[in-house]
Amino acid sequence: MKIFDTLSAAEKELDISGIVRIYVCGVTVYDESHIGHARTIIVFDTLRRFLESDGLKVKFIQNFTDVDDKIINRAKAENASADTITTKYIASYFDEFDRLNVKRADSYPKATEHINDMISLIKGLIDKDFAYVSKNGVYFSVSKFKEYGKLSKKKIDELIAGARVEVDETKRDPLDFALWKFADDYPRWESPWGHGRPGWHIECSAMCLKHLGSDFEIHGGGRDLIFPHHENEIAQSECYTGRNFAKIWMHVGMVTIKGEKMSKSLGNTKSVDFVLKKWGPNIIRLFCLSGHYSKPIDYSEDLLKETIAKWRQVENCYVELTHPEKDELSNPPPNLNIKVIQPKIALYKENFNDALKSDFNTPLALNFFFSIVNEVNNLAAHDFVTESISNSILPEFKKILEVLGLKITEPPHEESNRIEELIAKRNAFRTQKKYQEADVIREQLEHVGVILIDHKGRTLWIKQEKICSEV
C-alpha cells in the first residue's frame, strides 16, 4: 500500500512488516467538534478498518489536547474550571463519534496526563542546547535545527516574513516557539524552570514518543496542522531522539462551506451533532470519503442529497442479498447467471482494494462499491438474486460495509414481527383484489420508514434509516 507522504512530497510504501502504528492529532476540547474534525477522523478510521480487514495489526492512538489557551479562555468566560470544560467536551466527543460509527482508538492520551513526559523531553532539549530558558518560559531554538521547514517546504526567511507569532522580546529568534510557558493562573504545574504549562507542540511529541516510540508508521491530521504544529513536532522530536520521527506524514484536506474555510467568526461551522441529526452517520461517512482525502471537500447539501439516493440503493441491495430466491425457482438468462456475475463482482472487489492501496483513493473505491450495488439491484429488478449469487456476493458486500464503517438499520425483533404481520395482511388483501385496503397498509408502513419491494409471489421490506433532511 502506498500513501502520499507530505514530508517527501511523494507516495511511500507503507511498512506492514509489523504492527502499523498510527498517531492522529485529535481535537482541542473547548467546544463542539465540527464536520472538519469528523472528516479527518473518519478518513483515519476507514484506513484503520481497511488495514485490519487485510489481517494487519494496527495500534491507533488519538490524543485529546486538554490544556490550551482556548480552553482556559472558555473556562474564564463560563466561570468554570478548565477541567469542567474539557470533561464536558470529551464526553460530547465520544457520544458524537460513537454515533458516527468511529471505532474507539486503542488509547486516547490527554496532555494533562503526560506533563512529566513533557518536562523530561524539554529538559533533554535544554541539555542538548536545542532549547533555552527565558523570562517568559522555555523556547525551542529553531535556528539550531538545520532542517526546519522540511515538512511545510518553507525556507527560514519565508517563515520569518510570514510568521504569525506572538511578540516576545525575550525570544532569541522570532520563530522560536514555546515549550513551556510560565503562568501564575491555573491550570499550572511545577517544573525545574518555574510553574506554568506546556506549549501546544510539545504535548503531541511527548504523547507520540510515549505511546508509539520513534519512526512509527503514520502521523496524521488535518492539512491545517502542517505548519506550525507538525513542523515543530518534527523539530523538537528529532532533536531530542536523534532519530526520524514518523515514516509517513498523512494530511487530510479541509471541509469548506461554499468554498470558504469554516470559522466561528464567519458563523459557518457545522457541528458534528448538527450534521448527524440532519443527515445521519452513513450519509456523513460517505460524504467525507467522497473526495480524495488530501483535497478540500465542500459541504454541499446537493451532494449530500445525492448521497442519500445512493444509500437507499445500498439498503435495497442488502435486503435483496439477505432474502434471495431459491436457485430452483429462478432461470436467469445467460448474461445474468452466476458464471457471468461472479467474475464481475470479484473484479469490482479487487478494484476496490487496489483503489485504497493506491494512496487511499476512497472516491474511486466507492465507485467500485456502487458498481457491485448496481449489479445486484439490476439482478433484483429481474428477480434473479438467487441463493448462489447471494452466497457469492454477500460476504464481500458485508466486508466492504465494515471497511467503510457503514451500518444497515436493523429493527428490533418485535418490530420486525409486527411488520411481517402487516405485510401478510396486505398480501391477503391483494389476493382478494382489495387493492385500496392493501394500499392503506403500504402507506402505514411507509409512514414509519418501511419500504416494500414486490417480487413474483413474495414481498421484501426495508426499514430505511431515518434521515431528517428528507422530511
N, C-alpha and C positions, 0 to 999 in steps of 0.2 A: 504494500500500500504506500502511495506517495501523497505527501501533504506539502502545500506551499509553505516554506519557511521564510518568515519576514526577515530574519537576520541575514540569510544568504541570498535572499531575493530569488529563490529557485525552489522547485519541488524537490523534496528529500524523501528518501525511503525511510519509512517508519521502522524502527528497530523492534521486532517482535520476538527476539531471541529469549526474552524472559518476561517478567511482569511489565506491562505497559503502564508506566506511572504518569498520571496527568494531574496538573495543578491548574485550576481555573480561579482567576480573581473574582471573588463574589461581590456582594453588594455592601455598601456602607449603610448601616441600619439606623437611618434617621428619618426615613419617610417611606411611603409605599413604593414597591417595585413597579416598574413600568414595562411596556411591551419591548423596549430596547433591551432591558435586562433579560426578559423572557427569551428573546431570540438567541442571545449568546448562550444561555444555559440550555435551551432546547437543542441547539446545534451540538454542544458537547455531550449532552445526554444521549443523543442519537448516535454520535460517534462511539461512545462507550458501548451502547447496545449492539452496534454493528460488530465491534471488536469481540465482544463477549459471545455473540451469536456464532462467531467463527472459532470458538473454543479457546480464545485467548484470555489470560488473566489480566485484569485491569485494577490498578489501585488509583482511586479517584478522590482527589482532595479539593475541597472548595471552601475558602475561608469566609469569615464574616469580619469586616472592618467595624469594630465596636468601640474604637476610640479615635476621634477625629473632631476637628473644629466645628464641622456641620452638626455633629451630634451634640456637642457642648452648647452651641448656639440655640439649637432646638430645645434642649433641656431648660436653658435660661428663659426662653420665650414661653415655655409652658410651666415654669416654676416647678420643675421636676428634676430628679436626679438623672444623670446620663444613663445609669443602669436601668432605670424605669423605661426610658426611651428605647434603648437597644433591646431589652427583653420584649417589649411590645412588638417591634418590627421584625424581630427574629421569629416570633410566633406567627406573625402575618405571613412572612416568607414561606414557612413550612406549610401553612394552610393553603396558600395560593399555588405553590409549585407541586404540592401533592395533587391538587385538583388538575393541574396540567399534566399529570401522569409522568412527572420527572422522578427518576429513581433517586433515592437518597444516596448522597456521596458516602464513601467509606468513612470519612471524617469531615467535620465542619469546625476546624480550629478557629478560635476567636483571638484577636490581637491581645486582649487583656489577659489571656491565659498564657501568653508567651513573652511577658515583659523581661523575665530573667534571661531568656534566649536572646532577646534583642540587646540587652545590656552586654552580654558576653560577646556578641557579634560586633557591637560598637567598640568595646574595649580592644578586641582584636584588630580592628581597623586603625585605632589610635596607635597601638603598639607597632603596627607596620607602617606608620606615618602616612596613611591614606585619609586620616581624619584629624580634626583638631578641635580644641575646646575654645569657645569664645564667650563673650559676656552674656549672650542670649541662649547659648546651647552648644551642642556638638554638631559640627558640619563635616560632610564629606568633601574632600578636596578634588574637584573634578579634573583639574589640570594634571593630577598625578596618574590618572588612568588614560593612557595614550589612545585607547580605542573608543573613548567616549563619543557617542553619536553613531556607532556602527549599526544599531538597530533601526533608528529613525533615518539613517543616511544623511544626517546633517553634520556640517562642519562646526567646529567650536565657535568660529567667528560668526557663523549664521545663527547659532543658538544664542549667543550673547546679544546679537542685534534683535532677535525676535523673542527673547525670553520674557515671560511674564512672571517675574519673580518678585517676592516681597523685598522691599528695600530694607537692608540691614547693613549698617556701616561697619559692623563687627565681622562681616564675612571677608575673607581674603579675595574672593572672586565672585562676581555676580551669579555665576552658575552653580556655585556650591550650594548643596541642599542639606536640609536639617535631618540629622539622625536622631537627635534628642533635643526637645525644646524645654527650656526652664519655665516653670509655671508655679504660681502660688495657689491658684484656684484648683478645685477638684473637677475631674479625676486627676490624680497625680501619683507618682511613685518615686521612691528613693532610688538614687543611682550614685555611683562614685563621683559624679560631677555636680550633683545637686538635684533637688526634687523637680520633677517635671513629667513629661510624657513623650512617647516616641513620635518620630516623623512617620508619615504615611508609608514611604517606600521601604523602610527597614522592617516594617511589620511582615510584609509578604516574603521578603528574603529569609527572615528568621523562621517563618512557618514552613516555607518550601524546604529549607535545609533540614529542619527538624523532622518533617514527615516523609520526605522523599529523597533527601541527600542531594549530591551534586550530579550533574549530567543526566538528569531524568529525561523521559522521552518527549513530553509535550508540556509547554507552558502556554496557557490560553487566556483569552479575554477579549474585550471589545477593542476595535481599532483606535478608539479614543485613548486607550491606555499605553499605546506605543511610546509616546513621549508626553510627559517625562517619566511616568511611573515605571514602565518596563525597562526603559533605558537606564534609569537609576538603579533598578533591581540588579541588572547585569553588572553595572559598575561596582557596586558595593559587594555583591556576592562573589564575583570573580577575584576581586582584590583580596577578599577575606580567605577564600579557599585556595586560590591559585589554580583553579580548575574551571573548565567550561560549566556554565550554569544549567542550561537546558539544551537538548539536542534540536528541538523544533519549537519555533515560536509561531503559534497559530492564532490569527486575529479575525474576529467576526465584524462585518460591516454594520453600520448604524441602521436603525429604523427611522425613517424620516416621515414627516406629515406634510403632504403637498410639496414635497421637495425640500422642506426646511427641517433642520435638526430639531428634535424635540427639546423643549426647555420650559422650565416653570415660568420664566419671565414672559414667554410668548403665550403661556397658558394652553399649550397644545400637546401636553403629555397624555398618554392613555395608560392608566394603571392596569396592572395585571387583573385585579379584581373586576374592573370595568369590562375589559375585553372578554374575560371568562363568562361574565353574566350575559354579555351581548352575543357572543359567538360560540362559546363552549370550547372545551380543551382540544378536540380533534381538529376543528377549523383553525384554531390558533397554531397548533403544531404544523399543520400542512402549510399555512401561510408562512411561518418562519422558515420552513425548508424549501419554499417555492423559488427562492433566488439563491444563487451561489453564495455560500457563507461569507466569502471575502468581500462581497459587494454590498452597497447600501440597498435597502428594500423600502419601498414607500407604503405606508399604511393606507390602503385604498379600500373603501367599502365595496367598490365594484369588484375588485379582485377577491375579496372575502366572500361576496355573494356567489361568485363563480365557484369558489371552493366548496360552498355548501352543496351546490349541484353535484360536484364530483364526489363529495362524501356520501350523498344519497345513493350514488351508483355503487359505492363500496358496500354500503349496508345491503343493497339489493343483491350484490354478488355473494355476500356472506350467507344470506338466508337461502339462496339457491344451492350453494355448495353444501350447506348443512342439512338440506332436505332434498336430496337428489331423487330422480326417477329410478325405478328398478331397471336394471340392464335389459331384462327380457321384455319390458314394456316399451322400449324405445328402439326405433330403427332409423338412426340418423343417416343422411346421405353421405357419400364418400368424403366430401370436404369438411364434414363436421364430426367425424368419428375420432375415437381416441388415438388412432395411429397417426392422424394428422395434427390433432390438438396438442398431444403430449410433447412432441419436439418443439412446437412453438412456445409453449409455456416454459419449458426448460431453457430455451434461448432467452426469453424475457427475464427469467430469474438470473441467469448468468450475466446478462447485460446490466441488470440492477446492481449486482455485486461489483461488476467491473467499474460502473459509474462511481460508486462510493470509494473504490480503491484508487480512482484517479482524481486525487485532490478533493475527495469527499463531495462529488458533484451531485448534490441531492435533487436539483430540478430535473436532471437527466434521469436519475434513478426513479423519481416519481413518474416520469413519462412511461417507463417500462412497467412500473407497478400498475398504472392505469390501463396499459395495454392488456395486462392479464385480466383486469376487471372487465374491460370491454369484451374480451373474448368470451368470458363466462356469461356475461349478460346477453350477448348475441346468441349463445347456445340456449340460454334460458328462454329467449323470445321464441325459439323454435321447439321448446320442450325437449331439449336434448342434453340437459345436465344429468348425466347418469351416475350411478354409484361408482363405476370405474373411473369416470372423469373426475368426480369429487375426490376419490381416494388418491388420485394423481396430483390434484391441484391444491386441495385444502391445506395439507401440512405446510406447503411452501407459502401459501397465502397468509396463514397464521404467523409464520416466521417473519414475513415482511411487516405485518402489522406490529409485531413485537419490536422489531428493529426501529420502526418509525414512531413507536410509542403511542399507537392508536388503539382505541378500545371501542368495541361494538357494545351498544346498550343491551343488557340482558335483564329483562324484567324478572321480578321475584316469581317463585313457583306458583303461588296462589293467584297472582295477576295473570300469569300465562294460562292457568286453568280456566279463568273467567273469560279470557279472550277466545280460547278454543270453544267454550260453550256457546258464545255468541256467534262464532263462525259456523258452528254446527246448525244453529237456528237459522242463520242466513241461508245456508245451503239447502236446508229443508224448504224454506220459502221459495227459493229459486226452482227447486224440483217441482213445487206446486204452482209455479209460474206466478207467484205473488211477488212480483218484482218491486213494487212500491215498498212493501214491508222489508224486503231484503235491502233496499237502498237506505232505509232508515237505520238499519243495523250498521251498514258500511259507514254512514255519516257519524253515527255514535262512536264507532271505533276510531275514525279519522280525527274526531274531536280530542281524543286522548293520545294522538300521535301514532296510532296503529294503522299501517297501510297494508291493504290486501292485494295479493297477486294471484289472479285466477289462471290456473292451468287446466288442461283437459282432465276432468274428473277429480280435481283437488284444488284447494286454496291454501297458499302460503301467506304468512303475515310477517311484518317487520314492525317492531316497536322503535320508531325513529328517535334519535337523540333530539331533545328539545333545544331549539336554537331561537333565542328571543328575537333576533333580528329578522326572522321570518314572519313574525306576528304583525 
